[in-house]
Amino acid sequence: MFKKQKPTKFLPLLLPYHWPFWLFIGILRILVLLPYRWQLAIGRCLGLLAYSITKKARSTTDVNLKLCFPELSDNERQQLAKDSFASVGMGIFEIAMSWWASNKRLLPLKKHVEGHDHYQQAQNLNKGVILLGTHMSTFAIAGRLLATEYDFAVVYRRQKIPVLDYIAMRAYHKHFYQAIVREDTRKMVKTLQAKIPIWITPDIDPAHKASIFVPFFNVQADTVIIPARFSELANAVILPVAHYRRPQGDGYDLIGHPLMLDIPSGDIERDTHAVNIMIEKIIRHAPEQYLWQYKRFRTRPEGEINPYKQAELSQV
């Protein structure tokens, strides 16, 4: 096992500037003690409240849904947007549970797991494994549940709020085999070369950092090439992982899809597009659980207008 990295220093976070954030963390820590279904109910209400009062996030969601689901009616997209906000609200409590809940409390929520054979196939190939994840609102708690099945490293983004970053990093180092900051690509490659699986969620807008434009929901999207490139550099295979909150609100399903053995093909554009197609397939199974509040299409090909700015201008 790798030696766990030390979390960020605690003492500077005791300054008065950070007290409001500690108050928020304290309240969240107490609410996590509530029964699971109560937490989801509260989260759903908070998400719907956010839908009604956060104009910018609602506008971003509306733009994303119009681009990705042009076949839906306005009423269908509006309902999908509301459901997405409700899911994000529940996701806040799921993140908190992923930080503080014990395995004993979480394990009963793991209702269905499939894809062990695909993971075993990857192990038999004696290669590193890229666990291809997505930014569903369940990603945090799904990571904890998946960690009860396999040892793997996670790639994380440092939080802008120091208190949240401190709490999150402590959780990553406690619950996962290893935690790697998103910018440390060299460490990711070395970890894969050491045959340690890494969970990566590449469905972000990297703003031209190691990226190319390929379709995502039939829209040109600036897309990181990391999964395809790492597959080549580290001799690793890609294993797509899906995770969904059950409609009954009683737990989660974890699904490992077949290995993407046709990557790398030598064509980075083709491989990156294949990754996007797989991510889109996972999202379409439960689109209301995806984080549509994120500006996925912010970076545009030369000559194209940022659709979010365009929407804001049209509302003025």
C-alpha positions as CSV (number, residue, x, y, z in Angstrom):
1,M,0.0,0.0,0.0
2,F,1.1,3.6,-0.7
3,K,1.7,5.8,2.3
4,K,-1.2,8.2,2.7
5,Q,-0.5,11.8,2.1
6,K,-0.9,14.2,5.0
7,P,-3.9,16.5,4.9
8,T,-3.7,20.3,4.8
9,K,-2.6,22.0,8.0
10,F,-5.4,22.6,10.5
11,L,-4.3,25.5,12.7
12,P,-4.5,28.3,10.0
13,L,-8.2,27.3,9.5
14,L,-9.0,28.4,13.1
15,L,-8.8,32.1,12.1
16,P,-12.2,34.0,12.4
17,Y,-12.5,34.3,8.6
18,H,-13.1,30.5,8.4
19,W,-15.7,30.4,11.2
20,P,-18.8,30.6,9.0
21,F,-17.5,27.7,7.0
22,W,-16.9,25.7,10.1
23,L,-20.5,26.5,11.2
24,F,-21.8,25.1,7.9
25,I,-19.6,21.9,8.3
26,G,-20.9,21.5,11.9
27,I,-24.5,21.7,10.8
28,L,-23.9,19.3,7.9
29,R,-22.1,16.9,10.3
30,I,-25.1,16.8,12.6
31,L,-27.6,16.4,9.8
32,V,-25.7,13.3,8.5
33,L,-26.7,11.6,11.8
34,L,-30.3,11.7,10.6
35,P,-31.9,8.6,9.0
36,Y,-30.8,8.1,5.4
37,R,-34.3,8.7,3.9
38,W,-34.7,11.9,6.0
39,Q,-31.4,13.2,4.5
40,L,-32.6,12.6,1.0
41,A,-35.9,14.3,1.7
42,I,-34.2,17.4,3.1
43,G,-31.8,17.4,0.2
44,R,-34.5,17.1,-2.3
45,C,-36.3,20.1,-0.8
46,L,-33.1,22.2,-0.7
47,G,-32.5,21.3,-4.4
48,L,-35.9,22.4,-5.4
49,L,-35.5,25.6,-3.4
50,A,-32.2,26.2,-5.3
51,Y,-34.0,25.7,-8.6
52,S,-36.5,28.5,-7.7
53,I,-33.9,31.0,-6.5
54,T,-30.6,30.4,-8.3
55,K,-31.2,32.1,-11.7
56,K,-27.7,31.5,-13.1
57,A,-27.6,27.8,-12.2
58,R,-31.1,27.4,-13.7
59,S,-30.0,29.2,-16.9
60,T,-26.9,27.0,-17.2
61,T,-29.0,23.9,-16.7
62,D,-31.5,25.1,-19.3
63,V,-28.8,25.7,-21.9
64,N,-27.3,22.3,-21.3
65,L,-30.6,20.4,-21.6
66,K,-31.5,22.3,-24.8
67,L,-28.2,21.4,-26.3
68,C,-28.2,17.8,-25.2
69,F,-31.9,16.9,-25.5
70,P,-33.3,18.9,-28.4
71,E,-35.9,16.2,-28.9
72,L,-37.6,16.9,-25.6
73,S,-40.4,19.5,-25.2
74,D,-40.0,22.6,-23.1
75,N,-42.1,21.0,-20.4
76,E,-40.1,17.8,-20.4
77,R,-36.8,19.7,-20.1
78,Q,-38.2,21.9,-17.3
79,Q,-39.2,18.7,-15.4
80,L,-35.8,17.2,-16.0
81,A,-34.2,20.4,-14.7
82,K,-36.2,20.3,-11.5
83,D,-35.4,16.6,-11.0
84,S,-31.7,17.4,-11.6
85,F,-31.7,20.2,-8.9
86,A,-33.5,17.8,-6.5
87,S,-30.8,15.2,-7.2
88,V,-28.0,17.8,-6.6
89,G,-29.6,18.6,-3.2
90,M,-29.6,15.0,-2.3
91,G,-26.0,14.8,-3.5
92,I,-24.9,17.3,-0.8
93,F,-25.9,14.9,1.9
94,E,-24.4,12.0,-0.1
95,I,-21.1,13.9,-0.1
96,A,-21.3,14.4,3.6
97,M,-22.0,10.7,4.1
98,S,-19.0,9.8,2.0
99,W,-16.9,12.0,4.3
100,W,-18.1,10.8,7.7
101,A,-20.3,7.7,7.5
102,S,-18.8,4.3,8.5
103,N,-18.7,1.3,6.2
104,K,-21.1,-0.4,8.5
105,R,-23.7,2.4,7.9
106,L,-23.0,2.6,4.1
107,L,-22.9,-1.1,3.2
108,P,-26.7,-1.7,3.5
109,L,-27.1,1.1,0.8
110,K,-25.1,-1.0,-1.7
111,K,-28.1,-2.8,-3.3
112,H,-26.7,-4.1,-6.6
113,V,-23.2,-4.5,-8.0
114,E,-22.3,-6.0,-11.4
115,G,-19.2,-6.1,-13.5
116,H,-16.9,-8.1,-11.3
117,D,-16.0,-10.2,-14.3
118,H,-14.9,-7.1,-16.2
119,Y,-12.6,-6.1,-13.4
120,Q,-11.2,-9.6,-13.1
121,Q,-10.6,-9.6,-16.8
122,A,-8.5,-6.4,-16.4
123,Q,-6.6,-8.0,-13.6
124,N,-5.9,-11.1,-15.7
125,L,-4.5,-8.8,-18.4
126,N,-1.9,-7.6,-15.8
127,K,-2.5,-4.0,-16.7
128,G,-3.4,-0.9,-14.9
129,V,-7.1,0.0,-14.7
130,I,-8.7,3.3,-15.4
131,L,-12.1,3.4,-13.7
132,L,-14.0,5.8,-16.0
133,G,-16.5,7.7,-13.9
134,T,-18.9,10.5,-14.5
135,H,-20.1,13.6,-12.6
136,M,-23.4,12.1,-11.5
137,S,-24.6,13.7,-8.3
138,T,-24.0,10.3,-6.7
139,F,-20.3,10.2,-7.5
140,A,-19.1,10.8,-3.9
141,I,-21.1,8.1,-2.1
142,A,-20.6,5.8,-5.1
143,G,-16.9,6.1,-4.6
144,R,-17.1,5.1,-1.0
145,L,-19.3,2.1,-1.9
146,L,-17.0,1.1,-4.7
147,A,-14.0,1.3,-2.3
148,T,-15.6,-1.5,-0.2
149,E,-15.2,-3.7,-3.3
150,Y,-11.8,-2.7,-4.6
151,D,-8.7,-0.8,-3.7
152,F,-8.1,2.2,-6.0
153,A,-6.8,5.7,-6.2
154,V,-9.0,8.8,-6.7
155,V,-8.2,11.9,-8.7
156,Y,-9.5,15.0,-6.9
157,R,-9.7,18.7,-7.5
158,R,-8.6,21.1,-4.7
159,Q,-11.5,23.1,-3.3
160,K,-11.4,26.9,-3.3
161,I,-12.8,27.1,0.2
162,P,-9.9,25.9,2.5
163,V,-12.2,24.4,5.2
164,L,-14.0,22.3,2.6
165,D,-10.7,21.3,1.1
166,Y,-9.3,20.2,4.5
167,I,-12.4,18.1,5.2
168,A,-12.5,16.6,1.7
169,M,-8.8,15.7,1.6
170,R,-8.9,14.0,5.0
171,A,-11.8,11.9,3.8
172,Y,-10.0,11.0,0.5
173,H,-6.9,9.9,2.4
174,K,-8.9,8.0,5.0
175,H,-11.2,6.1,2.7
176,F,-9.3,5.5,-0.5
177,Y,-6.1,3.6,-1.4
178,Q,-4.5,6.8,-2.6
179,A,-5.5,10.4,-3.5
180,I,-3.9,12.3,-6.4
181,V,-4.4,15.9,-7.1
182,R,-5.8,16.5,-10.6
183,E,-2.8,18.4,-11.9
184,D,-0.3,15.6,-11.0
185,T,-0.5,13.7,-14.2
186,R,2.9,12.2,-13.7
187,K,1.8,10.5,-10.5
188,M,-1.3,9.2,-12.2
189,V,0.8,7.5,-14.9
190,K,3.2,6.0,-12.3
191,T,0.2,4.7,-10.3
192,L,-1.3,3.0,-13.3
193,Q,2.1,1.6,-14.2
194,A,2.2,0.1,-10.7
195,K,-1.0,-1.7,-11.5
196,I,-3.0,0.5,-9.1
197,P,-6.5,1.3,-10.4
198,I,-7.4,5.0,-10.7
199,W,-10.9,6.5,-10.7
200,I,-11.0,9.4,-13.2
201,T,-14.0,11.6,-14.0
202,P,-13.0,13.3,-17.3
203,D,-16.4,14.9,-18.2
204,I,-15.2,18.5,-17.5
205,D,-14.4,21.6,-19.6
206,P,-10.6,21.7,-19.3
207,A,-10.2,25.0,-21.2
208,H,-7.8,23.7,-23.8
209,K,-5.5,21.9,-21.2
210,A,-4.5,18.6,-22.8
211,S,-7.8,18.5,-24.7
212,I,-9.4,18.4,-28.1
213,F,-12.9,19.1,-29.4
214,V,-15.0,16.0,-30.0
215,P,-18.8,15.5,-29.9
216,F,-20.6,15.1,-26.6
217,F,-24.4,14.6,-26.9
218,N,-23.8,15.7,-30.6
219,V,-22.3,19.0,-29.5
220,Q,-18.6,19.8,-30.0
221,A,-17.1,19.8,-26.5
222,D,-13.6,20.6,-25.3
223,T,-12.6,17.2,-23.8
224,V,-9.6,16.0,-21.9
225,I,-7.6,13.3,-23.6
226,I,-6.3,11.9,-20.3
227,P,-8.1,8.5,-20.4
228,A,-7.1,7.7,-23.9
229,R,-3.5,9.1,-23.5
230,F,-3.0,7.3,-20.1
231,S,-4.2,4.0,-21.6
232,E,-1.3,4.3,-24.0
233,L,1.4,5.7,-21.8
234,A,0.7,3.4,-18.8
235,N,-0.4,0.3,-20.7
236,A,-3.8,0.5,-19.0
237,V,-7.3,-0.6,-19.8
238,I,-10.5,1.5,-19.4
239,L,-13.3,0.1,-17.3
240,P,-16.4,2.4,-17.4
241,V,-18.2,2.6,-14.0
242,A,-21.9,3.7,-13.7
243,H,-23.6,4.5,-10.4
244,Y,-27.2,5.4,-9.8
245,R,-29.4,6.3,-6.9
246,R,-32.4,4.0,-6.8
247,P,-35.8,5.5,-7.6
248,Q,-37.1,4.0,-4.4
249,G,-34.6,6.0,-2.4
250,D,-33.3,2.9,-0.6
251,G,-29.7,2.7,-2.0
252,Y,-27.5,2.6,-5.0
253,D,-26.5,0.4,-8.0
254,L,-22.9,0.1,-9.1
255,I,-22.4,-1.1,-12.6
256,G,-19.1,-2.0,-14.3
257,H,-19.3,-2.0,-18.1
258,P,-17.2,-4.1,-20.5
259,L,-13.6,-3.0,-20.9
260,M,-12.9,-0.6,-23.7
261,L,-10.3,-2.8,-25.3
262,D,-10.3,-0.9,-28.6
263,I,-8.5,2.0,-26.8
264,P,-5.8,3.0,-27.5
265,S,-6.2,2.7,-31.2
266,G,-3.5,5.2,-32.2
267,D,-6.1,7.8,-33.1
268,I,-6.5,10.1,-30.1
269,E,-9.5,11.9,-31.5
270,R,-11.3,8.7,-32.2
271,D,-10.5,7.3,-28.7
272,T,-11.5,10.5,-26.9
273,H,-14.8,10.5,-28.8
274,A,-15.4,6.9,-27.8
275,V,-14.9,7.9,-24.1
276,N,-17.5,10.6,-24.5
277,I,-19.9,8.2,-26.2
278,M,-19.6,5.8,-23.2
279,I,-20.1,8.7,-20.7
280,E,-23.2,9.8,-22.6
281,K,-24.6,6.2,-22.5
282,I,-24.2,6.2,-18.7
283,I,-25.8,9.6,-18.3
284,R,-28.8,8.7,-20.5
285,H,-29.7,5.9,-18.2
286,A,-30.6,8.4,-15.5
287,P,-30.2,11.9,-16.9
288,E,-31.9,13.6,-13.9
289,Q,-28.9,12.5,-11.7
290,Y,-26.3,14.3,-13.8
291,L,-24.8,17.6,-12.8
292,W,-26.3,19.7,-15.6
293,Q,-25.6,22.9,-13.5
294,Y,-21.9,22.7,-14.8
295,K,-20.9,24.8,-17.8
296,R,-19.7,21.8,-19.8
297,F,-19.7,23.7,-23.2
298,R,-18.2,26.9,-22.0
299,T,-15.0,26.6,-24.1
300,R,-16.0,26.8,-27.8
301,P,-14.2,26.2,-31.1
302,E,-12.9,29.4,-32.7
303,G,-15.7,31.5,-34.0
304,E,-18.4,30.0,-31.9
305,I,-20.3,31.9,-29.1
306,N,-20.3,30.8,-25.5
307,P,-23.9,29.5,-25.2
308,Y,-24.1,30.5,-21.5
309,K,-23.2,34.1,-22.2
310,Q,-25.6,34.2,-25.0
311,A,-28.4,33.0,-22.8
312,E,-27.5,35.6,-20.2
313,L,-27.6,38.4,-22.7
314,S,-30.9,37.2,-24.1
315,Q,-32.4,37.6,-20.6
316,V,-31.2,41.2,-20.1
